[in-house]
Amino acid sequence: MKLGSLILLASLAAQVGLSQAVVAQEAAPAVTEPSTTVNVGWKNELKTEYKLTDEQIAAFEAKGVTGQAAIRVASLAKGSGKTTDEVMAMRIDQKMGWGKIAKTLGVHPSTMGRAVSSFKKSERRERVERSGASHPGKGMGHGAGADRGHGNGKGKGKH
């Protein structure tokens, strides 16, 4: 919180009779506990689907390659026969885009796309299972779905 805001808060508190301690307590940043449901789905995917070790995954994290980027690296390495370190070097050191890396390695870019898509689907499935919902739904809302439009088109007026 900025000093000016703190001073204004203190003067308002004084007007309504709050003590400085209460103001300081309210102004202090909230300390939150670390989440116990840390997203580690990508790590599990790398271990099961791509047979990577904890050391290899730690190397990914050390270089800031996590989540979908890690899945892309692993799928390119698997598809090309290169090591994950070689693929990460192309991305990080040579600053190549994913498409260029795929082309250089002779791997079709859809290989990465399918890997990431599969990973996202499994994450969604796990999230639904954790939430206890019976099905994922579409998340659209807005009623039962019988009314498809909003009446702004140039239809023929037939129903």
Legacy VTK file of the C-alpha trace (Angstrom):
# vtk DataFile Version 3.0
C-alpha trace
ASCII
DATASET POLYDATA
POINTS 159 float
0.000 0.000 0.000
1.354 3.449 -0.861
2.326 5.899 1.877
-0.303 8.438 0.794
-3.015 5.804 1.024
-1.789 4.771 4.453
-1.878 8.355 5.712
-5.390 8.842 4.337
-6.490 5.580 5.935
-4.978 6.608 9.280
-6.698 10.009 9.228
-10.060 8.417 8.359
-9.561 5.888 11.142
-8.828 8.676 13.604
-12.069 10.415 12.586
-14.136 7.313 13.298
-12.198 6.386 16.430
-10.171 3.364 15.302
-6.739 2.872 16.795
-3.531 3.030 14.764
-2.971 -0.690 15.471
-6.219 -1.618 13.718
-5.267 0.527 10.726
-1.807 -1.040 10.546
-3.321 -4.510 10.763
-5.743 -3.742 7.905
-2.971 -2.223 5.787
-0.607 -5.177 6.206
-0.483 -7.487 3.216
-2.311 -10.747 3.714
-0.135 -13.799 4.109
-1.578 -16.758 2.275
-0.738 -20.371 2.851
0.742 -22.201 -0.122
-1.837 -24.171 -2.047
-1.945 -27.866 -1.315
-3.305 -28.621 -4.789
-0.272 -27.509 -6.761
-0.674 -28.275 -10.456
1.721 -31.139 -11.083
-0.216 -32.733 -13.933
2.462 -31.824 -16.456
5.105 -33.573 -14.339
3.017 -36.727 -14.161
2.443 -36.546 -17.915
6.185 -36.270 -18.551
6.874 -39.250 -16.293
4.179 -41.533 -17.673
3.870 -40.575 -21.343
7.468 -39.559 -22.079
9.304 -41.667 -19.456
11.303 -38.723 -18.100
13.089 -38.899 -14.754
12.761 -36.524 -11.804
16.201 -35.129 -12.676
15.104 -34.322 -16.226
11.942 -32.653 -14.931
14.041 -30.647 -12.440
16.166 -29.472 -15.391
12.968 -28.299 -17.120
11.971 -26.316 -14.025
15.465 -24.849 -13.611
15.229 -23.435 -17.125
11.674 -22.161 -16.582
10.123 -24.710 -18.941
6.921 -25.933 -17.299
3.399 -26.947 -18.191
2.510 -26.930 -21.862
6.000 -25.834 -22.913
7.451 -28.887 -21.171
4.957 -31.115 -22.970
5.968 -29.521 -26.292
9.675 -30.105 -25.592
9.076 -33.729 -24.640
6.868 -34.439 -27.667
9.424 -32.898 -30.045
12.247 -34.851 -28.425
10.287 -38.097 -28.632
9.251 -37.486 -32.252
12.735 -36.549 -33.433
14.949 -38.836 -31.377
16.778 -35.832 -29.897
17.238 -35.293 -26.167
15.050 -32.873 -24.245
18.182 -30.809 -23.529
18.826 -30.408 -27.261
15.245 -29.284 -27.887
15.322 -26.872 -24.925
18.599 -25.410 -26.231
16.909 -24.680 -29.566
14.070 -22.907 -27.765
16.034 -21.069 -25.069
19.547 -20.536 -26.441
18.773 -20.207 -30.140
15.425 -18.480 -29.447
13.617 -20.522 -32.077
9.834 -20.695 -32.247
8.004 -23.987 -31.771
7.158 -24.297 -35.465
10.737 -23.688 -36.561
12.022 -26.228 -34.043
9.543 -28.813 -35.328
10.515 -28.135 -38.936
14.246 -28.301 -38.134
13.772 -31.616 -36.342
11.606 -33.035 -39.112
8.579 -33.399 -36.851
5.158 -32.194 -37.984
3.914 -29.368 -35.705
0.630 -31.221 -35.171
2.607 -33.698 -33.050
3.065 -30.941 -30.473
-0.525 -29.810 -30.854
-1.893 -33.286 -30.220
0.365 -33.727 -27.193
-0.718 -30.427 -25.645
-4.373 -31.083 -26.483
-4.218 -34.506 -24.863
-2.558 -32.978 -21.802
-5.252 -30.286 -21.514
-8.020 -32.898 -21.770
-6.473 -35.012 -19.032
-6.073 -31.918 -16.836
-9.736 -31.021 -17.388
-10.790 -34.575 -16.559
-8.753 -34.517 -13.328
-10.186 -31.122 -12.371
-13.740 -32.411 -12.836
-12.962 -35.515 -10.779
-11.509 -33.387 -7.961
-14.517 -31.065 -7.963
-16.937 -33.965 -7.626
-19.010 -32.841 -10.615
-20.764 -35.604 -12.517
-19.799 -34.143 -15.901
-17.640 -31.250 -17.125
-20.386 -29.301 -18.933
-19.769 -26.666 -21.533
-19.739 -23.631 -19.251
-21.981 -21.641 -21.580
-24.836 -20.785 -19.212
-27.656 -18.661 -20.656
-30.564 -21.036 -20.254
-31.705 -24.257 -21.854
-30.349 -23.581 -25.324
-33.616 -23.517 -27.294
-33.122 -19.878 -28.311
-30.120 -19.796 -30.617
-29.948 -16.117 -31.528
-30.631 -12.674 -30.225
-33.093 -11.515 -32.867
-30.710 -9.216 -34.732
-30.476 -11.199 -37.950
-32.302 -10.684 -41.238
-34.247 -13.940 -41.122
-37.519 -14.590 -42.936
-39.544 -14.404 -39.755
-40.618 -18.061 -39.808
-40.612 -20.028 -36.606
LINES 1 160
159 0 1 2 3 4 5 6 7 8 9 10 11 12 13 14 15 16 17 18 19 20 21 22 23 24 25 26 27 28 29 30 31 32 33 34 35 36 37 38 39 40 41 42 43 44 45 46 47 48 49 50 51 52 53 54 55 56 57 58 59 60 61 62 63 64 65 66 67 68 69 70 71 72 73 74 75 76 77 78 79 80 81 82 83 84 85 86 87 88 89 90 91 92 93 94 95 96 97 98 99 100 101 102 103 104 105 106 107 108 109 110 111 112 113 114 115 116 117 118 119 120 121 122 123 124 125 126 127 128 129 130 131 132 133 134 135 136 137 138 139 140 141 142 143 144 145 146 147 148 149 150 151 152 153 154 155 156 157 158
